[in-house]
């Protein structure tokens, strides 16, 4: 996601992924009143995906490029979309985890299934345990996932 705000639609509800914390305004004429609910903050649940996963790290500013053995963690949270909501805005967290632990691209992912009343946001973090020579390292990259907060608001149109 490089173009912000990133807009899409789920079951007729407008969803916005954004990096700014200003308003829920959309670039369209508003012909009805709007109630905004939020912002709400949630922390993600997590689970370990891999232990001693071999990862080439090249673009991490605090770590020399090379291959490392890492524990990979998956963080996720479902953001509710109320049935009477006309839209939802999810602010991308800063700091953020990785969209992909192999490429170490920063950001969050989202998933939704037809009929669901929530949008799941997720990302990855890693504990860099050892370099390829076996020396202990102990770094957390890109950030401690427990510190990441997902902020969201939703709006409801008033006739």
Number of C-alpha atoms within 10 A of each C-alpha: 12 6 9 11 17 14 13 12 11 18 11 10 17 17 20 23 20 20 15 12 13 7 9 17 12 12 6 6 7 10 9 9 9 15 12 16 13 12 14 13 14 13 15 18 13 17 11 13 13 14 14 14 17 18 21 17 18 13 13 11 9 9 13 11 12 12 16 23 23 25 20 23 20 20 22 21 18 17 20 16 20 14 11 11 18 20 23 26 24 26 20 21 17 14 14 22 29 24 19 15 21 14 13 21 15 19 19 21 17 14 10 13 10 8 8 12 16 18 19 16 19 22 24 31 28 29 21 23 20 19 18 14 9 10 10 13 15 13 16 16 21 21 18 16 25 12 14 20 18 23 18 22 21 24 22 19 15 10 7
